[in-house]
Amino acid sequence: MAGDVNDLTIEYEEDGLVIVQEIDKVILSKGAWATILYRYRQWDHRNGEYGQDLYTIRRYRKVSGKYTQQSKFNISSKAQAVKLIEALKKWTDEPAE
């Protein structure tokens, strides 16, 4: 794993073919614990092309100068991503109590 949060990636290559293609990432937090939201696509061997955009949130912990993944949450569809956005928007727009 990487020692710098900016170098963390989920891109994965196998036999010269990028199986998991990272499209974008947003670093949500960094430090001893880092949280990153990734947008990516996976290669579909049956169709010979990349599938739809997918999203995942990964949590990393820095130990001995290197980040290691501690947990992940895969957002299973665009529809689920939209529901997540709507819920967060609603909650963050509510006045503080």
OpenMM code with the backbone's topology and positions (N, CA, C; nanometers):
from openmm import Vec3, app, unit

residues = "MET ALA GLY ASP VAL ASN ASP LEU THR ILE GLU TYR GLU GLU ASP GLY LEU VAL ILE VAL GLN GLU ILE ASP LYS VAL ILE LEU SER LYS GLY ALA TRP ALA THR ILE LEU TYR ARG TYR ARG GLN TRP ASP HIS ARG ASN GLY GLU TYR GLY GLN ASP LEU TYR THR ILE ARG ARG TYR ARG LYS VAL SER GLY LYS TYR THR GLN GLN SER LYS PHE ASN ILE SER SER LYS ALA GLN ALA VAL LYS LEU ILE GLU ALA LEU LYS LYS TRP THR ASP GLU PRO ALA GLU".split()
positions = [
    Vec3(0.0836, -0.1188, 0.0000),
    Vec3(0.0000, 0.0000, 0.0000),
    Vec3(0.0881, 0.1251, 0.0000),
    Vec3(0.0262, 0.2336, -0.0287),
    Vec3(0.0950, 0.3623, -0.0424),
    Vec3(0.1210, 0.4271, 0.0936),
    Vec3(0.2187, 0.5146, 0.0951),
    Vec3(0.2501, 0.5905, 0.2158),
    Vec3(0.1886, 0.7290, 0.2141),
    Vec3(0.1384, 0.7713, 0.0970),
    Vec3(0.0747, 0.9024, 0.0805),
    Vec3(-0.0703, 0.8792, 0.0386),
    Vec3(-0.1626, 0.9448, 0.1050),
    Vec3(-0.3053, 0.9254, 0.0770),
    Vec3(-0.3391, 0.9547, -0.0695),
    Vec3(-0.2676, 1.0479, -0.1310),
    Vec3(-0.2943, 1.0814, -0.2708),
    Vec3(-0.2578, 0.9692, -0.3668),
    Vec3(-0.1743, 0.8760, -0.3229),
    Vec3(-0.1311, 0.7651, -0.4077),
    Vec3(-0.2203, 0.6425, -0.3954),
    Vec3(-0.3156, 0.6434, -0.3029),
    Vec3(-0.4062, 0.5294, -0.2874),
    Vec3(-0.4964, 0.5191, -0.4095),
    Vec3(-0.5215, 0.3967, -0.4532),
    Vec3(-0.6044, 0.3731, -0.5703),
    Vec3(-0.6726, 0.2380, -0.5587),
    Vec3(-0.7806, 0.2210, -0.6328),
    Vec3(-0.8440, 0.0900, -0.6411),
    Vec3(-0.8217, 0.0290, -0.7795),
    Vec3(-0.7491, 0.1010, -0.8653),
    Vec3(-0.7237, 0.0486, -0.9997),
    Vec3(-0.6490, -0.0840, -0.9882),
    Vec3(-0.6929, -0.1806, -1.0691),
    Vec3(-0.6366, -0.3153, -1.0627),
    Vec3(-0.6154, -0.3665, -1.2038),
    Vec3(-0.4941, -0.4143, -1.2288),
    Vec3(-0.4583, -0.4652, -1.3610),
    Vec3(-0.4211, -0.6123, -1.3512),
    Vec3(-0.4604, -0.6885, -1.4523),
    Vec3(-0.4301, -0.8311, -1.4564),
    Vec3(-0.3920, -0.8681, -1.5992),
    Vec3(-0.2739, -0.9223, -1.6173),
    Vec3(-0.2246, -0.9609, -1.7498),
    Vec3(-0.2332, -0.8464, -1.8506),
    Vec3(-0.1994, -0.7259, -1.8060),
    Vec3(-0.1972, -0.6102, -1.8944),
    Vec3(-0.3325, -0.5463, -1.9201),
    Vec3(-0.4384, -0.6012, -1.8617),
    Vec3(-0.5739, -0.5469, -1.8795),
    Vec3(-0.6195, -0.4846, -1.7485),
    Vec3(-0.6656, -0.3606, -1.7557),
    Vec3(-0.7174, -0.2933, -1.6363),
    Vec3(-0.8557, -0.3509, -1.6069),
    Vec3(-0.8653, -0.4270, -1.4996),
    Vec3(-0.9907, -0.4932, -1.4602),
    Vec3(-1.0802, -0.3951, -1.3842),
    Vec3(-1.0209, -0.3207, -1.2908),
    Vec3(-1.0925, -0.2165, -1.2170),
    Vec3(-1.0297, -0.0840, -1.2583),
    Vec3(-1.1078, -0.0023, -1.3280),
    Vec3(-1.0601, 0.1260, -1.3794),
    Vec3(-1.1110, 0.2386, -1.2895),
    Vec3(-1.0195, 0.3034, -1.2197),
    Vec3(-1.0572, 0.4167, -1.1352),
    Vec3(-1.0829, 0.5373, -1.2243),
    Vec3(-1.2014, 0.5968, -1.2120),
    Vec3(-1.2386, 0.7130, -1.2920),
    Vec3(-1.2084, 0.8416, -1.2166),
    Vec3(-1.2382, 0.8402, -1.0876),
    Vec3(-1.2173, 0.9600, -1.0062),
    Vec3(-1.2138, 0.9182, -0.8602),
    Vec3(-1.1661, 1.0080, -0.7760),
    Vec3(-1.1707, 0.9851, -0.6317),
    Vec3(-1.1775, 1.1190, -0.5607),
    Vec3(-1.2393, 1.1159, -0.4430),
    Vec3(-1.2469, 1.2327, -0.3567),
    Vec3(-1.1971, 1.1883, -0.2200),
    Vec3(-1.0952, 1.2565, -0.1712),
    Vec3(-1.0426, 1.2269, -0.0388),
    Vec3(-1.1316, 1.2997, 0.0619),
    Vec3(-1.2059, 1.2231, 0.1401),
    Vec3(-1.2994, 1.2805, 0.2368),
    Vec3(-1.2301, 1.3186, 0.3668),
    Vec3(-1.1288, 1.2425, 0.4049),
    Vec3(-1.0491, 1.2756, 0.5233),
    Vec3(-0.9121, 1.2129, 0.5072),
    Vec3(-0.8142, 1.2761, 0.5711),
    Vec3(-0.6792, 1.2200, 0.5674),
    Vec3(-0.6127, 1.2390, 0.7014),
    Vec3(-0.5080, 1.1649, 0.7232),
    Vec3(-0.4368, 1.1634, 0.8501),
    Vec3(-0.4052, 1.0195, 0.8832),
    Vec3(-0.4058, 0.9863, 1.0124),
    Vec3(-0.3806, 0.8479, 1.0530),
    Vec3(-0.4889, 0.7552, 0.9993),
    Vec3(-0.6080, 0.8089, 0.9842),
    Vec3(-0.7192, 0.7383, 0.9208),
    Vec3(-0.7617, 0.8207, 0.8000),
    Vec3(-0.7774, 0.7563, 0.6853),
    Vec3(-0.8182, 0.8249, 0.5626),
    Vec3(-0.9446, 0.7593, 0.5089),
    Vec3(-1.0317, 0.8425, 0.4529),
    Vec3(-1.1547, 0.7940, 0.3910),
    Vec3(-1.1601, 0.8493, 0.2499),
    Vec3(-1.1829, 0.7603, 0.1522),
    Vec3(-1.1840, 0.8010, 0.0121),
    Vec3(-1.3080, 0.7455, -0.0565),
    Vec3(-1.3721, 0.8313, -0.1340),
    Vec3(-1.4842, 0.7928, -0.2183),
    Vec3(-1.4298, 0.7756, -0.3597),
    Vec3(-1.4506, 0.6576, -0.4177),
    Vec3(-1.4025, 0.6279, -0.5521),
    Vec3(-1.5188, 0.6101, -0.6496),
    Vec3(-1.4961, 0.6529, -0.7717),
    Vec3(-1.5847, 0.6230, -0.8844),
    Vec3(-1.5024, 0.5351, -0.9778),
    Vec3(-1.5599, 0.4214, -1.0179),
    Vec3(-1.4836, 0.3263, -1.0970),
    Vec3(-1.5732, 0.2443, -1.1894),
    Vec3(-1.5082, 0.1693, -1.2779),
    Vec3(-1.5785, 0.0750, -1.3655),
    Vec3(-1.5024, -0.0563, -1.3649),
    Vec3(-1.5749, -0.1657, -1.3860),
    Vec3(-1.5127, -0.2970, -1.3929),
    Vec3(-1.5248, -0.3525, -1.5340),
    Vec3(-1.4196, -0.4227, -1.5751),
    Vec3(-1.4175, -0.4862, -1.7058),
    Vec3(-1.5100, -0.6069, -1.7037),
    Vec3(-1.5967, -0.6157, -1.8033),
    Vec3(-1.6893, -0.7285, -1.8181),
    Vec3(-1.6314, -0.8200, -1.9259),
    Vec3(-1.5799, -0.9341, -1.8836),
    Vec3(-1.5166, -1.0273, -1.9779),
    Vec3(-1.6156, -1.0811, -2.0815),
    Vec3(-1.7399, -1.1002, -2.0426),
    Vec3(-1.8406, -1.1535, -2.1360),
    Vec3(-1.8698, -1.0567, -2.2496),
    Vec3(-1.8809, -0.9277, -2.2166),
    Vec3(-1.9154, -0.8273, -2.3175),
    Vec3(-1.7925, -0.7628, -2.3811),
    Vec3(-1.6767, -0.7801, -2.3183),
    Vec3(-1.5550, -0.7200, -2.3711),
    Vec3(-1.5523, -0.5685, -2.3604),
    Vec3(-1.6159, -0.5159, -2.2557),
    Vec3(-1.6175, -0.3707, -2.2338),
    Vec3(-1.6392, -0.3429, -2.0854),
    Vec3(-1.6203, -0.2162, -2.0494),
    Vec3(-1.6432, -0.1773, -1.9105),
    Vec3(-1.7919, -0.1622, -1.8839),
    Vec3(-1.8313, -0.1959, -1.7615),
    Vec3(-1.9698, -0.1823, -1.7188),
    Vec3(-2.0005, -0.0405, -1.6756),
    Vec3(-2.1131, -0.0260, -1.6114),
    Vec3(-2.1587, 0.1052, -1.5647),
    Vec3(-2.0704, 0.1569, -1.4523),
    Vec3(-2.0778, 0.2858, -1.4284),
    Vec3(-2.0035, 0.3467, -1.3191),
    Vec3(-2.0520, 0.2890, -1.1862),
    Vec3(-1.9559, 0.2627, -1.0991),
    Vec3(-1.9827, 0.2132, -0.9651),
    Vec3(-1.9132, 0.3058, -0.8659),
    Vec3(-1.9489, 0.2927, -0.7385),
    Vec3(-1.8960, 0.3812, -0.6357),
    Vec3(-1.8624, 0.2986, -0.5119),
    Vec3(-1.7563, 0.3377, -0.4444),
    Vec3(-1.7186, 0.2686, -0.3207),
    Vec3(-1.6527, 0.3678, -0.2263),
    Vec3(-1.6738, 0.3466, -0.0981),
    Vec3(-1.6091, 0.4261, 0.0052),
    Vec3(-1.5118, 0.3327, 0.0759),
    Vec3(-1.3861, 0.3736, 0.0810),
    Vec3(-1.2832, 0.2924, 0.1456),
    Vec3(-1.2241, 0.3683, 0.2634),
    Vec3(-1.1965, 0.2946, 0.3696),
    Vec3(-1.1376, 0.3505, 0.4914),
    Vec3(-1.0009, 0.2865, 0.5090),
    Vec3(-0.8984, 0.3697, 0.5261),
    Vec3(-0.7612, 0.3232, 0.5402),
    Vec3(-0.7036, 0.3700, 0.6731),
    Vec3(-0.6110, 0.2903, 0.7242),
    Vec3(-0.5399, 0.3248, 0.8471),
    Vec3(-0.3901, 0.3253, 0.8169),
    Vec3(-0.3222, 0.4276, 0.8630),
    Vec3(-0.1786, 0.4384, 0.8396),
    Vec3(-0.1034, 0.3768, 0.9572),
    Vec3(-0.0269, 0.2732, 0.9272),
    Vec3(0.0528, 0.2041, 1.0270),
    Vec3(0.1937, 0.1887, 0.9715),
    Vec3(0.2925, 0.2258, 1.0491),
    Vec3(0.4332, 0.2169, 1.0078),
    Vec3(0.4573, 0.2856, 0.8734),
    Vec3(0.3897, 0.3994, 0.8527),
    Vec3(0.4114, 0.4787, 0.7329),
    Vec3(0.3389, 0.4327, 0.6087),
    Vec3(0.2576, 0.3266, 0.6186),
    Vec3(0.1856, 0.2744, 0.5022),
    Vec3(0.0366, 0.2625, 0.5337),
    Vec3(-0.0467, 0.2985, 0.4355),
    Vec3(-0.1911, 0.2840, 0.4514),
    Vec3(-0.2333, 0.1414, 0.4188),
    Vec3(-0.3203, 0.0872, 0.5005),
    Vec3(-0.3812, -0.0424, 0.4730),
    Vec3(-0.5324, -0.0253, 0.4832),
    Vec3(-0.6017, -0.0924, 0.3939),
    Vec3(-0.7477, -0.0816, 0.3927),
    Vec3(-0.8048, -0.1511, 0.5155),
    Vec3(-0.8974, -0.0823, 0.5821),
    Vec3(-0.9616, -0.1366, 0.7016),
    Vec3(-1.1056, -0.1781, 0.6758),
    Vec3(-1.1730, -0.1041, 0.5865),
    Vec3(-1.3126, -0.1371, 0.5574),
    Vec3(-1.3526, -0.0745, 0.4252),
    Vec3(-1.4662, -0.1212, 0.3737),
    Vec3(-1.5182, -0.0641, 0.2495),
    Vec3(-1.6693, -0.0789, 0.2478),
    Vec3(-1.7316, 0.0102, 0.1740),
    Vec3(-1.8758, 0.0041, 0.1489),
    Vec3(-1.8953, 0.0275, 0.0010),
    Vec3(-1.9505, -0.0723, -0.0676),
    Vec3(-1.9788, -0.0600, -0.2100),
    Vec3(-2.1219, -0.0127, -0.2295),
    Vec3(-2.1372, 0.0939, -0.3041),
    Vec3(-2.2694, 0.1447, -0.3402),
    Vec3(-2.3109, 0.0645, -0.4628),
    Vec3(-2.4183, -0.0109, -0.4501),
    Vec3(-2.4496, -0.1161, -0.5464),
    Vec3(-2.5081, -0.0691, -0.6790),
    Vec3(-2.5566, 0.0539, -0.6843),
    Vec3(-2.6172, 0.1008, -0.8093),
    Vec3(-2.6244, 0.2536, -0.8095),
    Vec3(-2.6512, 0.3075, -0.9265),
    Vec3(-2.6703, 0.4524, -0.9367),
    Vec3(-2.7914, 0.4948, -0.8536),
    Vec3(-2.8965, 0.4133, -0.8541),
    Vec3(-3.0168, 0.4448, -0.7769),
    Vec3(-2.9851, 0.4523, -0.6271),
    Vec3(-2.9031, 0.3606, -0.5776),
    Vec3(-2.8653, 0.3642, -0.4366),
    Vec3(-2.7819, 0.4885, -0.4074),
    Vec3(-2.6936, 0.5270, -0.4992),
    Vec3(-2.6122, 0.6476, -0.4825),
    Vec3(-2.7012, 0.7708, -0.4723),
    Vec3(-2.8031, 0.7778, -0.5565),
    Vec3(-2.8955, 0.8922, -0.5547),
    Vec3(-2.9701, 0.8982, -0.4218),
    Vec3(-3.0165, 0.7836, -0.3709),
    Vec3(-3.0854, 0.7809, -0.2412),
    Vec3(-2.9935, 0.8253, -0.1281),
    Vec3(-2.8693, 0.7837, -0.1338),
    Vec3(-2.7713, 0.8241, -0.0340),
    Vec3(-2.7503, 0.9752, -0.0381),
    Vec3(-2.7359, 1.0299, -0.1575),
    Vec3(-2.7184, 1.1751, -0.1747),
    Vec3(-2.8399, 1.2496, -0.1199),
    Vec3(-2.9589, 1.2032, -0.1544),
    Vec3(-3.0820, 1.2694, -0.1090),
    Vec3(-3.0922, 1.2688, 0.0434),
    Vec3(-3.0612, 1.1559, 0.1057),
    Vec3(-3.0695, 1.1478, 0.2519),
    Vec3(-2.9682, 1.2407, 0.3173),
    Vec3(-2.8461, 1.2403, 0.2683),
    Vec3(-2.7432, 1.3275, 0.3254),
    Vec3(-2.7779, 1.4746, 0.3049),
    Vec3(-2.8297, 1.5076, 0.1891),
    Vec3(-2.8688, 1.6463, 0.1597),
    Vec3(-2.9787, 1.6911, 0.2565),
    Vec3(-3.0781, 1.6044, 0.2763),
    Vec3(-3.1879, 1.6364, 0.3682),
    Vec3(-3.1345, 1.6601, 0.5095),
    Vec3(-3.0502, 1.5695, 0.5562),
    Vec3(-2.9984, 1.5802, 0.6921),
    Vec3(-2.9091, 1.7023, 0.7094),
    Vec3(-2.8265, 1.7323, 0.6113),
    Vec3(-2.7353, 1.8451, 0.6266),
    Vec3(-2.8046, 1.9797, 0.6072),
    Vec3(-2.9214, 1.9795, 0.5426),
    Vec3(-2.9976, 2.1035, 0.5253),
    Vec3(-3.0860, 2.1354, 0.6453),
    Vec3(-3.1084, 2.0370, 0.7326),
    Vec3(-3.1920, 2.0587, 0.8506),
    Vec3(-3.1212, 2.1560, 0.9450),
    Vec3(-3.1983, 2.2444, 1.0064),
    Vec3(-3.1367, 2.3372, 1.1031),
    Vec3(-3.0822, 2.2601, 1.2232),
    Vec3(-2.9719, 2.3087, 1.2778),
    Vec3(-2.9127, 2.2465, 1.3958),
    Vec3(-3.0047, 2.2658, 1.5156),
    Vec3(-3.0085, 2.1661, 1.5997),
    Vec3(-3.0938, 2.1744, 1.7201),
    Vec3(-3.0218, 2.2384, 1.8331),
] * unit.nanometer
topology = app.Topology()
chain = topology.addChain("A")
for resn in residues:
    res = topology.addResidue(resn, chain)
    for name in ("N", "CA", "C"):
        topology.addAtom(name, app.Element.getBySymbol(name[0]), res)
